[in-house]
Structure formats: C-alpha cells, structure tokens
Amino acid sequence: MSRRKSRKVDTDVDMNMTPMIDVVFNLIIFFMIVTDMTQQELEAIVLPLAHAAVEDKPDPKERRIIVNVTKDGKVVIKRKEYFIEPGKLPSLQQYLREAAKQSPKDEQGLPEKPILIRADQETEFWHVQEIMEICGQQGIQIWKVNIACSQPAE
C-alpha cells in the first residue's frame, strides 16, 4: 500500500508592484518635463487688449518663430536675448535669416513660415516696428507677421 501525502498547494500569488510604480513615476517626470518645454518660447508679458482680434489657431505640426518683446524693449526668443543692432552677437537679423533659409518657400521664393510678435502692452511701438523692418530686409523677407494680443474678458 502506498501512502499518499497530501500536500497543500499554495494558490495565492503575490505580484511585485515595485517595477510598475517605477514606470509610473518615470512617466510622470517625463510628462512634467515635456509640458514645461512647450512653454519655453513664451515670456511672462502682459499682452495688449484688442476688441476686434481674430483667434489664432496655428497648425500644431508647424513650428513658428515666436519673438517676445519685454516692456523695456528687450527681444527674447526661446529664453535667449537678441540684439537689434547689427554687429552685436547674437543679433536678431542672423537668427531670422537662418530661420528664413530653413523655412519652406512659396512660388515667389519667399518664406512661408509665419512669425509671431508678442509685445508687452507697455512696450513702445517702435520696438515692434524695428522687428517688422528686419523681417523685410533682403535675405530674410518674412512677410507673414502676426501680432499677439489678448481679448477682453466677457
């Protein structure tokens, strides 16, 4: 006669949650960094009010140049300060010339990529005018210029 020993089979399986928690924390950190990078081009300025403005709906796939002008007239692009006077490095002319070269061209050979100028409401207009004049210079010729503003609260 054979004797059978009855064994108790352990059916409870514990799952190790540590790797999943690590992955979740890494995803949270990644999305926090990516979200911050999307706001890198915008400076903290107060935009002027416009009652008859049209809402800007840019193509999310298309990257456009965003030029920020602070109230004291400093030109800032992607957190880097640029100078309007030629000869000073880094100059706005050099930056816009390179951006115009990389932009796709229309039938007349002009850059199709628009530029967005965000000027503080206390900025004197001549700062914005100088940027617009630079856009029209030979070798740059960016003709699509948008001016940012805010709409009054209803």
PyMOL commands that set and color helices and strands:
alter all, ss='L'
color gray80, all
select helices_A, chain A and resi 18-38+92-102+125-135
alter helices_A, ss='H'
color red, helices_A
select strands_A, chain A and resi 65-69+75-77+80-82+115-119+145-147
alter strands_A, ss='S'
color yellow, strands_A
deselect
rebuild
show_as cartoon
